[in-house]
Amino acid sequence: MTRLVLASTAENADAILDGSRTTDRRTHPPKRLPARAYLAVPKVGVVGECQLGVPEHKTGDGWSIPVTAPKRYARPRSLERFGLDKTPRSFRYVDA
């Protein structure tokens, strides 16, 4: 399965991880979907993970991507663990 680090604000990451948000909107979605996404919050690290599905439809805000199986980490993980020096602008594919 494809894996990627997905940049997110703290508010959006919390909404995805607590289940109140079931879609993510991206102007330019990843091409290799479905995928396991690691949610990275700038200056915090990777706070959790989820599954991204295939984009459903395009709206004025961008593509609607379904989000399932959210899992919050007890402590944020460093980006170095995923082979990154800094939080990507939108997303970055990583090795399994």
For each residue, the residues with C-beta under 8 A, 3 or more apart:
1: 34 35 36 96
2: 30 32 33 34 35 36 93
3: 35 36 37 38 93 94 95 96
4: 30 32 35 36 37 38 52 91 92 93 94
5: 37 38 40 46 79 82 84 87 88 91 92 94
6: 24 37 38 39 40 52 90 91
7: 40 42 87 88 89 90 91
8: 12 13 16 24 39 40 41
9: 12 13 41
10: 13 14 41 44 47
11: 14 15
12: 8 9 15 16 21 24
13: 8 9 10 16 17 39 41 47 48
14: 10 11 17 18
15: 11 12 18 20 21
16: 8 12 13 19 21 24 39 48 50 67 70
17: 13 14 39 47 48 50 70 71 72
18: 14 15 70 72
19: 16 22 70
20: 15
21: 12 15 16 24 67
22: 19 66 67 68
23: 56 64 65 66 67
24: 6 8 12 16 21 52 64 65 67
25: 59 61 62 63 64 65
26: 29 30 55 62 63 65 90 91
27: 62 63 90
28: 62 90
29: 26 33 55 62 63 65
30: 2 4 26 33 35 52 91 93
31:
32: 2 4 35 93
33: 2 29 30 52 53 54 55 65
34: 1 2 51 52 53 54
35: 1 2 3 4 30 32 51 52
36: 1 2 3 4 49 50 51 52
37: 3 4 5 6 49 50 51 52 67 91
38: 3 4 5 6 46 48 49 77 82 94
39: 6 8 13 16 17 46 47 48 49 50
40: 5 6 7 8 45 46 47 79 84 87 88
41: 8 9 10 13 44 45 46 47 76 87
42: 7 87
43: 87
44: 10 41 47 76
45: 40 41 76 77 78 79
46: 5 38 39 40 41 49 73 76 77 78 79 81 82
47: 10 13 17 39 40 41 44 72 73 76
48: 13 16 17 38 39 70 71 72 73
49: 36 37 38 39 46 70 71 73
50: 16 17 36 37 39 67 68 69 70 71
51: 34 35 36 37 67 68 69
52: 4 6 24 30 33 34 35 36 37 65 66 67
53: 33 34 56 65 66 67 68
54: 33 34 65 66
55: 26 29 33 58 63 64 65
56: 23 53 63 64 65 66
57: 63 64
58: 55 62 63 64
59: 25 62 63 64
60:
61: 25
62: 25 26 27 28 29 58 59
63: 25 26 27 29 55 56 57 58 59
64: 23 24 25 55 56 57 58 59
65: 23 24 25 26 29 33 52 53 54 55 56
66: 22 23 52 53 54 56
67: 16 21 22 23 24 37 50 51 52 53 70
68: 22 50 51 53
69: 50 51
70: 16 17 18 19 48 49 50 67
71: 17 48 49 50
72: 17 18 47 48
73: 46 47 48 49 76 77
74:
75:
76: 41 44 45 46 47 73
77: 38 45 46 73 81 82
78: 45 46 81
79: 5 40 45 46 82 84 85 86 87
80: 83 84 85
81: 46 77 78
82: 5 38 46 77 79 94
83: 80 94 95
84: 5 40 79 80 87 88 92 94
85: 79 80
86: 79
87: 5 7 40 41 42 43 79 84
88: 5 7 40 84 91 92
89: 7
90: 6 7 26 27 28
91: 4 5 6 7 26 30 37 88
92: 4 5 84 88
93: 2 3 4 30 32
94: 3 4 5 38 82 83 84
95: 3 83
96: 1 3
